[in-house]
Amino acid sequence: MSLKRKQFLDPVGSPPAKIQASPRAKFKQPAIKTEIESPQKILDLLQDRSSPSIKKSIKTEENKDDVKALNKTRELQLKPEGPPEEEYGDPDVEPVFWLKDYYPKEMKNSRCKDYIDGKIPKPITELRRMLESTASQRQAIPVGDAVVHYFKRDLRTIDNRALSAAAKLAASKGAVLICMFLVSPQDYQAHFTSAARVDFDLRCLAVLRETLAEKDIPLYTETIHDRKQAIPHILNLCQKWNAKHLFCNMEYEVDELRRETKLIKAGLERGIAIEVLHDDVIVPPGILSTGQGKQYSVYSPWFRAWCVRVNSHPELLDESPAPPLNPPQARQNHAELFDMEIPKAPENKALSAEDKARFEKLWPVGEREALARLDTFLEGRVSKYKDARNFPAQETTAKLSVHFSAGTLAARTAVRKARDLSGTTKVDAGNEGIKGWISEVAWRDFYKHVMAWWPFVWYECPCCLE
């Protein structure tokens, strides 16, 4: 599972026409333009620029700058790295796995160490501080005519922490529950979201809209072309609907953590309480730590601690109730929301008709499909999972990754059902196949913990700087 590359500064510019390839930032090598496409030949180029095959590939007159760059690279490899001069590194180094139109070019080890040492607050730390420091202010805000749930990567009504909390508050005050989802083409571009994934999410929204409508809950959907305008747009809608409370589930990548921190602050300025809950993980980041009080960097000891935590706090796997039926005024006062169409995919993320039909067949969408797939796996294949999972020609895996990622299925739901099937109250006991599968699902928590503790890993910087 790959970690998404996220931002440390506000996005700038517009989506680029194409992604520019360049060497890995941590080697601090200038970009080299050659006619070579083979990775091995590129490696040869970096190691021995005098190779005959390389001489043929470099046009001496047209690539003098590249030859100088290679000389500089060889010098850098021989010199010990001195103290950093800039917190984001060499301004001439192009990014590798992130887009320069959205993010800085490079991050130096000194800045990474400042995050580790606490000299620079981690994005999740800033969000926690914001939630803690504003708790009394948010609690003092009275409920308005509506309560809003902001969908992101939690496209389901079953076992959804924030949606359940929003519905409970709305029902207790006779308010209308309104749901929203914003399509952000710039986020798709900046985060390298594939066209297939965009298609999956949009198809999920269509199914989710029908599921919510069965309970008279509207789903507002719109495309926001400038992602900087997402926060003011959300708050404008809340004011339009006289909604004083908005709930959402926490995402643990850098962009999203900083967006939620800004959203809480901006919301209070308008008298709107923003509540951000843990849902995408079973054990929230920051709970598990080594004997030195640090984040685990190795999975095996982390997983043992994770099991101890889940076993001793079974409420972590408790199911959140689905929202009840909305009051009658939902359709009376918000009829236009029930008629909204699901936005189309951005032009650069649109599938061909052939591919769209193929993915629809391969990956049916929605929480009911996800639960059916889970039940099929648990009833038939999970007991042999540990021994058979490495044979791709056999039907041995659950094929649920896309549903976990899109949030049509909660990892909490999957682990709870698997544990119960094993006939034990512990996630690390019982059937070996079930234990093995639960340990694979737990990797999702581990990656989120790593991202939260070492937020610079998205920048191709190692979590262990040594």
C-alpha positions in Angstrom: 0.0 0.0 0.0 1.5 3.3 -1.0 1.4 6.5 1.0 0.0 9.5 -0.8 2.3 12.4 -1.2 0.9 15.5 0.5 1.6 19.1 1.0 3.5 21.2 3.5 2.6 24.5 1.9 -0.5 25.9 0.4 -1.0 24.7 -3.2 -0.1 27.1 -5.9 -0.6 27.3 -9.6 -2.9 25.2 -11.8 -2.7 21.5 -12.6 0.2 20.8 -15.0 -0.3 19.3 -18.4 2.0 16.4 -17.5 4.2 15.0 -14.7 7.9 15.8 -15.0 10.2 12.9 -14.3 13.4 13.6 -12.4 15.9 11.8 -10.1 15.1 11.0 -6.5 15.3 14.1 -4.4 17.2 12.5 -1.5 20.2 12.0 -3.8 20.1 15.7 -4.7 20.9 15.1 -8.4 19.9 17.6 -11.1 17.5 16.4 -13.7 19.3 14.7 -16.6 17.8 14.8 -20.1 18.9 11.7 -22.2 17.5 9.6 -24.9 17.8 6.5 -22.7 14.7 4.8 -21.5 16.1 1.6 -19.9 16.3 1.9 -16.0 19.6 -0.1 -16.1 21.1 2.3 -18.7 20.1 5.2 -16.5 21.8 3.6 -13.6 24.9 3.1 -15.8 24.7 6.8 -16.6 24.8 7.8 -13.0 27.6 5.4 -12.2 29.8 5.7 -15.2 29.3 8.5 -17.7 32.3 7.2 -19.7 30.4 4.0 -20.8 30.4 3.6 -24.6 26.7 3.1 -24.6 26.2 6.4 -22.8 28.5 8.3 -25.2 26.2 7.3 -28.0 23.1 8.5 -26.1 24.4 11.9 -25.1 24.5 14.6 -27.8 27.6 16.5 -26.7 26.6 19.8 -28.3 23.0 19.8 -27.0 23.7 18.4 -23.6 26.6 20.3 -22.2 24.6 21.2 -19.1 23.9 17.5 -18.5 27.6 16.6 -18.6 28.2 19.4 -16.1 25.4 18.0 -14.0 26.9 14.5 -14.1 30.2 15.9 -12.9 28.5 17.7 -10.1 26.7 14.5 -9.1 30.0 12.6 -8.9 31.4 15.4 -6.7 28.4 15.3 -4.4 28.7 11.6 -4.0 32.3 11.9 -2.8 31.7 14.8 -0.4 30.1 14.3 3.0 26.9 16.1 3.4 27.3 19.4 5.2 24.8 21.4 7.2 21.7 22.3 5.2 21.4 25.8 3.9 17.7 25.7 3.1 14.9 23.8 4.9 13.5 22.5 1.6 16.9 21.7 0.1 18.4 22.6 -3.3 16.1 24.9 -5.3 17.4 23.4 -8.5 16.3 19.9 -7.7 13.1 18.9 -9.3 10.5 16.8 -7.4 10.1 13.1 -8.2 6.8 11.8 -6.9 4.9 15.1 -6.3 4.0 18.0 -8.5 6.0 21.2 -8.3 2.9 23.2 -9.1 1.5 22.2 -5.7 4.4 21.4 -3.4 7.9 22.5 -2.5 10.8 20.9 -4.4 12.7 19.0 -1.7 12.9 18.6 2.0 16.2 18.4 3.8 17.0 16.0 6.7 17.3 18.9 9.1 13.7 19.8 8.6 12.7 16.2 9.0 14.6 16.0 12.3 12.8 19.2 13.5 9.5 17.3 13.0 10.8 14.4 14.9 12.2 16.5 17.8 9.0 18.5 18.0 10.5 21.8 16.9 8.0 21.9 14.1 4.5 20.6 15.1 3.2 17.6 13.2 0.0 18.2 11.3 -1.9 15.7 13.4 -0.5 17.5 16.5 -1.8 20.8 15.3 -5.3 19.3 14.6 -5.4 17.7 18.1 -4.4 21.0 19.7 -7.1 22.8 17.7 -9.7 20.3 18.8 -8.7 20.4 22.4 -8.3 24.2 22.7 -11.7 24.9 21.0 -13.8 22.1 22.7 -15.6 24.4 25.1 -16.4 26.9 22.3 -17.8 24.2 20.0 -19.8 22.7 22.7 -21.5 26.0 23.5 -22.8 26.4 20.0 -26.5 25.6 19.8 -27.9 23.2 17.1 -29.4 24.9 14.1 -32.0 23.8 11.6 -29.6 21.2 10.1 -26.6 19.1 11.0 -24.1 18.3 8.2 -22.0 15.3 7.6 -19.0 15.8 5.2 -18.2 12.6 3.3 -14.7 12.0 2.1 -13.2 8.5 2.2 -16.1 7.1 4.2 -18.7 6.4 1.5 -21.1 4.3 3.6 -24.0 4.6 6.0 -23.2 1.5 8.0 -20.7 1.7 10.9 -19.6 5.3 10.1 -18.5 7.2 13.3 -19.0 10.8 12.1 -22.2 10.1 10.2 -23.6 8.3 13.2 -22.7 11.1 15.5 -24.2 13.7 13.2 -27.4 11.8 12.8 -27.7 11.3 16.6 -27.3 15.1 17.3 -29.8 16.0 14.5 -32.3 13.5 15.8 -32.0 14.7 19.4 -32.9 18.3 18.3 -35.3 17.5 15.5 -32.9 18.9 13.0 -32.4 17.8 9.4 -29.4 15.7 8.5 -27.7 16.9 5.3 -24.7 15.1 3.7 -22.2 16.5 1.3 -19.3 15.4 -0.9 -17.0 17.7 -2.9 -15.2 16.6 -6.1 -11.8 18.3 -6.3 -10.0 17.9 -9.6 -6.9 19.6 -8.2 -6.7 17.1 -5.4 -7.0 14.3 -7.9 -4.2 15.8 -9.8 -1.9 16.6 -6.9 -2.4 13.2 -5.3 -2.0 11.2 -8.5 -5.5 9.7 -8.2 -6.1 7.3 -11.0 -9.0 7.6 -13.4 -10.2 4.2 -12.3 -10.3 5.3 -8.7 -12.2 8.5 -9.6 -14.7 6.5 -11.5 -15.1 4.1 -8.6 -15.8 7.0 -6.1 -18.3 8.6 -8.4 -20.2 5.4 -8.9 -20.1 4.9 -5.1 -21.7 8.3 -4.7 -24.6 7.4 -7.0 -25.3 4.3 -4.9 -24.8 6.3 -1.7 -27.3 9.0 -2.8 -30.0 6.3 -3.3 -29.3 4.7 0.1 -29.5 8.0 1.9 -32.7 9.0 -0.1 -34.4 5.9 1.3 -34.2 7.7 4.7 -35.0 11.1 3.3 -31.4 12.3 3.7 -30.1 14.5 0.9 -26.6 14.3 -0.6 -25.2 17.5 -1.9 -22.4 17.0 -4.5 -20.5 19.6 -6.4 -17.1 20.1 -8.2 -14.8 22.6 -6.6 -12.2 23.5 -9.2 -10.0 25.6 -6.9 -9.3 23.4 -3.8 -8.4 26.5 -1.8 -12.1 27.4 -2.0 -13.3 24.2 -0.4 -13.4 25.5 3.2 -15.3 28.8 2.4 -17.6 26.9 0.2 -18.4 24.3 2.9 -19.0 27.1 5.5 -21.2 29.1 3.0 -23.4 26.0 2.6 -23.7 25.5 6.3 -24.8 29.1 6.8 -27.3 28.7 3.9 -28.8 25.7 5.5 -28.5 27.2 9.0 -26.4 24.3 10.1 -24.3 25.1 13.2 -22.6 21.7 13.4 -20.6 19.8 10.8 -19.1 16.3 11.3 -16.4 14.5 9.4 -14.0 11.6 9.8 -10.3 12.3 10.1 -7.9 11.5 7.3 -4.3 11.2 8.2 -2.4 12.5 5.2 -0.8 16.0 5.5 -3.1 17.9 3.2 -6.2 16.6 4.9 -5.0 17.1 8.5 -4.1 20.7 7.7 -7.4 21.3 5.9 -9.4 20.1 8.9 -7.4 22.3 11.3 -8.2 25.3 9.1 -11.8 24.3 8.8 -12.3 24.2 12.6 -10.8 27.6 13.0 -12.7 29.2 10.1 -15.9 27.5 11.3 -15.7 29.0 14.8 -15.2 32.5 13.2 -18.7 31.9 11.7 -20.3 30.3 14.7 -20.1 26.8 13.3 -18.8 23.8 15.3 -16.6 21.4 13.3 -16.3 17.9 14.8 -13.5 15.6 13.5 -13.7 12.0 14.6 -11.4 8.9 14.2 -13.0 6.3 11.9 -10.5 5.2 9.2 -8.3 3.4 11.7 -9.2 1.0 14.5 -6.6 2.4 16.9 -5.9 6.1 16.5 -2.3 7.3 15.8 -0.4 8.3 19.0 -1.9 5.6 21.2 0.7 3.0 20.6 4.4 3.7 21.4 7.6 1.9 22.2 9.2 1.9 25.6 10.9 5.1 24.7 7.6 6.7 23.9 8.1 6.8 20.2 6.2 5.5 17.2 7.0 1.9 16.1 9.0 1.8 12.8 8.8 -2.1 12.6 5.4 -3.8 12.0 5.8 -6.9 14.1 6.2 -5.2 17.5 3.7 -2.6 16.5 1.1 -5.3 15.6 1.6 -7.0 19.0 0.9 -3.7 20.7 -2.1 -3.1 18.4 -3.5 -6.5 19.4 -3.1 -5.8 23.1 -4.8 -2.5 22.7 -7.8 -3.8 20.7 -8.2 -6.8 23.0 -8.2 -4.6 26.1 -10.5 -2.0 24.6 -13.2 -4.0 22.7 -15.2 -0.8 22.2 -12.8 0.1 19.5 -14.6 -2.5 17.3 -18.1 -1.5 18.4 -20.5 -0.8 15.5 -21.8 2.7 15.0 -25.6 2.8 14.2 -26.8 3.9 10.8 -28.7 7.2 10.6 -32.5 7.0 11.2 -35.2 8.5 9.0 -34.9 12.2 8.5 -37.9 14.4 9.7 -40.5 15.4 7.1 -39.1 18.9 6.6 -36.0 17.4 5.0 -37.8 17.0 1.6 -40.0 20.0 2.2 -37.1 22.5 2.8 -34.4 20.9 0.7 -36.1 19.4 -2.3 -33.5 20.7 -4.7 -30.8 18.7 -3.0 -32.6 15.4 -3.8 -32.5 16.3 -7.4 -28.8 17.0 -7.7 -26.8 15.0 -10.2 -23.5 13.3 -9.3 -20.7 15.3 -11.0 -18.8 13.9 -13.9 -15.1 12.9 -13.7 -12.7 15.7 -14.6 -11.6 15.5 -18.3 -8.1 14.3 -17.4 -9.6 11.6 -15.1 -12.3 10.3 -17.4 -12.3 6.6 -18.5 -13.1 5.5 -22.0 -16.5 3.8 -22.4 -14.7 0.5 -22.8 -12.7 0.9 -19.6 -15.6 2.2 -17.7 -17.7 -0.9 -18.6 -14.8 -3.2 -17.7 -14.2 -1.6 -14.2 -18.0 -1.7 -13.5 -17.9 -5.4 -14.0 -14.7 -5.9 -12.1 -15.5 -3.7 -9.2 -19.2 -3.3 -8.4 -19.6 -0.4 -5.9 -21.4 0.4 -2.7 -21.4 -0.7 0.9 -23.8 -3.5 0.3 -21.5 -5.0 -2.4 -18.6 -4.6 0.0 -20.4 -6.4 2.8 -21.5 -9.1 0.5 -17.9 -9.6 -0.7 -16.7 -9.7 2.9 -19.3 -12.3 3.9 -18.4 -14.5 0.9 -14.7 -14.4 1.9 -15.4 -15.1 5.6 -17.7 -18.0 4.8 -15.4 -19.7 2.4 -11.8 -18.7 2.0 -10.6 -17.0 5.2 -9.7 -20.2 7.1 -7.1 -21.1 4.5 -5.9 -17.5 3.9 -2.6 -17.7 5.7 -1.3 -20.6 3.7 -3.0 -19.9 0.4 -2.8 -16.1 0.0 0.4 -16.1 -1.9 -1.0 -18.1 -4.9 -2.5 -15.5 -7.2 -4.0 -18.1 -9.6 -6.3 -19.3 -6.8 -9.3 -17.4 -5.3 -7.8 -17.0 -1.9 -8.0 -13.2 -1.0 -10.9 -11.0 0.0 -10.5 -8.5 -2.8 -11.6 -5.7 -0.5 -8.8 -3.2 -0.8 -10.7 -0.8 -3.0 -13.6 -0.8 -0.6 -11.4 -0.2 2.4 -9.7 2.7 0.5 -13.0 4.3 -0.6 -14.6 3.7 2.8 -17.5 1.6 1.5 -16.3 -0.8 4.2 -14.8 0.0 7.5 -11.7 -1.9 8.6 -13.4 -2.0 12.0 -16.4 -3.9 10.6 -14.2 -6.4 8.8 -12.0 -7.2 11.9 -15.0 -7.4 14.1 -16.8 -9.9 11.9 -13.6 -12.0 11.4 -12.9 -12.1 15.1 -16.5 -13.1 15.9 -16.3 -15.9 13.3 -13.2 -17.2 15.0 -15.3 -17.7 18.1 -13.0 -15.7 20.4 -12.9 -12.3 22.0 -9.3 -11.7 20.9 -8.0 -10.6 17.4 -4.8 -12.6 17.8 -6.4 -15.9 18.8 -8.4 -18.6 17.1 -8.2 -19.8 13.5 -4.8 -19.2 11.9 -6.3 -18.1 8.6 -8.5 -15.5 10.4 -5.5 -14.3 12.5 -3.4 -13.9 9.4 -6.1 -11.9 7.6 -6.7 -9.6 10.5 -2.9 -8.9 10.7 -3.0 -7.9 7.0 -6.0 -5.5 7.6 -4.1 -4.0 10.5 -1.3 -2.9 8.1 -3.7 -0.1 7.1 -3.6 1.2 10.7 0.2 0.9 10.8 0.7 3.0 7.6 -1.6 5.7 9.0 0.4 5.8 12.2 3.6 6.1 10.3 2.2 9.0 8.2 0.9 10.8 11.3 4.2 10.4 13.2 6.6 11.0 10.3 4.6 13.3 8.0 7.6 13.8 5.8 7.6 10.3 4.4 5.3 11.4 1.6 8.3 13.5 0.5 10.4 10.4 -0.1 12.3 11.1 3.2 12.9 8.0 5.3 11.3 7.8 8.7 14.6 6.7 10.2 17.1 9.4 9.1 20.1 7.4 10.1 
